[in-house]
Amino acid sequence: ESGAGLVGKAGGDVVGAAPGAGAGSIGAQNKSSIGPAPPPPGSLMPVVLPASGAKLEAPPGCCLFVYHIPVTWTDEDLAGTFAPLAPPGNLLSATVFKDKATLVSKGFGFVNYDHPASAQNAITAMHGMQIDGKRLKVEVKKPRGVAAAVQPQDPLMALAMQQMAMQWGIPPAAGMDPTQMAMAQAQEMVQAQAMVQAQAQAHAQAQAQQAQAQHAHAQAQQAQQAQQHVQQAQQEVAAAAAAQQAAGQLSSRLSSANEQVWLRIGWISELMEDHDKALSAFECALRHNAYNVQTLTAIAQNFRKRDNWPKASEFLQRAVKADPNNGETWALLAYTYLLSDDLQNAYTAYQHALFHLPNPKDSQVWYGIGMLYERCGSYEHAEEAFTGVLKMDPNSDKKTEILFRLGTIYKQTQKYPQALECFLHIVNSPPPPRTAADVWLQVGHVHEMQSQYEQAMEAYTKGTNDNASHPKLLQHIAWLRLLESPLQNVQSAIQLLLKAAELDPNDAQTWYILGRCQVGTREYNRAHFAYQQAVYRDERNPTLWCSIGILYYKIGQYKEALDAYSKAIRFNPYMSAVWYNLGTLYESCKQPPDAKDAYQHALELDTESAYIRERLQRLQLAADNPSIQLDDLPQLPAVIEPVAIKALEGSGHALAAATAAGGAKPAMETRPGSVVPSAAPSAVAVSAASALSGHIDFSRFQGNGTGSLVTPEAAEVARKMASEGGLLGLALSGKGGGGAGAGATNNSAWANFMSAATGGASSSASVMGLVSALTGGHVDKDVEMKDVVGEKKVEERKKEKGEKKEKETKRKKEPTDKEDKKSKAEKKDVSKKLGVGEGEEKKEEKKDKIPRGGAGLEALLHGAERSRDYEKGDDDEGKA
């Protein structure tokens, strides 16, 4: 057993050793005793020598035997793997053994270091490491001398070796000890076994490489087949796309054909005035093409016929988004905005229209621009625009409407002869939907503004012959009944106003004038009801709230009067009448400082008012001489109505008459509720009834004296047009737009442009030349009212003053129970309707102080000093 073990160890150590690589004694003994034996077939030989070409002998314990090396490794691969493990020594050599015939690696090799620590480091690091599916086996190569060293010196051991050799059938060699011969033969057998194992490993590796090659070939074939499938799929997709494209083209052609058919159906339905069916057809056409400008415009026109301006604007906006360079669509959108009172967007849209239109001198476009200028209060430019339209297109379907608008512009600019000429030329062919009664209303209004009351009544009468139920005609006739003229008749005016309110209950102006008449006749219950109806329809009108405050003052409800005056000041702090009434209210409540502040503010707004100066002088006199009793002085008007109605005033002009007569003292006014007209020296005479509008317009009585009918929004647009040069600047500057430089355009530039557009200079005279050949018009919504209160002669005032004093004296001496009961009952009834209990009713003898705080004078003065933002502010307490 020990011999076999030694042989096995020896054989294992000798396998793969390079000739002469070891320094053992067994090689030397073999060489001297038995001589060199021929190497058996397949014997192992080193294939790589050290770089120096000389054999390097490794110290004992520094030569490593490496098993299971990958067959693809070379000497360089083996050296590169073990070289990093050399420190603290160096790598001497690294050899991979190969077959002589095939030069295929045998799967093992030798690594030599010059230091035993390097060899131990390599064993520790590399032994058992798995590379390419194999685990390396690294161990120290035992030297060749181990065989000689283990030769037994004991006779018994030698005998055992001989017996083992005999059992193996090894014949004793000549000159060789049987034991040595057995050892040599055993070594050869071990080497043969190692060679067989190496060949088996090489064959297995070759088979593995062949399997890998086959697998790679199979993968290549699969990839090729997959590529072929992809190409085939791509061809199928391309064919499907081509078919789909062809089907899409056919579908697009069918959709376009359907779209055109639906459009034609819609147009035919429009011709048949079946607007619902037309809208349905247009919507079907839109489903085939959502960006068809023609379809979107047709739908917008359909909604315009229904007066549905928001929907019309919506579809026109979609149309200009689909085609932003379409000037005609922009012009249509601008006109739609104009009809819906959206002046800011109308101005912007007209800018786009003039920019994109190939020819900006389009009569339809300039007709809309004229309307925009008219709405913004630029009557001069509006007149020029309308005149230019008539010259651009003498056969325009808008010519009657244009003449009507020119008539209203002339009326507002006080060109009364031109206005009458325009209206009289169209009275027999009024533009629809207006009637001859509407035109006669305008004619009568022009005469009324010139104080030609009989001619005005004649025109109104002709209007009633055409339409006896025309509410505005009845309103104007009633107003004539209230003026200082032979036609004056208050009761007749009340009856006409009641009938007008019944025909048109939404006209706040009619309710206001009716309430004023009923206050004048002391019918406070009915006056309160009329004011209430007016407030429901126009809750932000300062004139209305001023008159309501006067009603409260007359019935002794001073706190409610203060609230009404506060609302009037909030809506318009520039009405001197409101501040005067507020001063008399504070004075009645024994608050002279507050009254003085209010009078001073009123005087700033109306510097020529004799009543205000007289009030201030009396307050100063009372302050300097407390012993003076102001009640002993001639009384002044307790309140001033913002709109004067002569038939309801009594002796309202007594102070002015006395002053004109030579500076006499003001006339005695015995009734505390007497009313005089508000002094407005800069205001022209305006009628209290508007010819066209259903809304109250007392702008001439609100302190500015301009008579402007322009809303704050329209004024803002007008300012913007003026700063940017407006549409005129855009037209004059061509495609470049208005810009800042266009703001320098003036009337001369405008005239030159319109002259180039129409072939001649544009002026009022040229317009009147057109009037003789053209007829037509359109009703304006905003017509100012005329204050026809004239001053009486001094003699008439003196006579009226004497009669008034006599009546007052008689009334004081002989009061009737009937009158007192009636007055008290009416005041009590009004108090109940206004939510005031009996305990809160105020008597005229009791002068309670009214608050100065949040609702007092300081708050009102603070509100008056603000800008005109009051027109835009919300009023939570505006409703009655």
Summary of the structure (lengths in Angstrom):
residues: 880
radius of gyration: 60.0
end to end distance: 131.9
largest distance: 187.0
contacts: 2872
relative contact order: 0.07
helix: 62%
strand: 4%
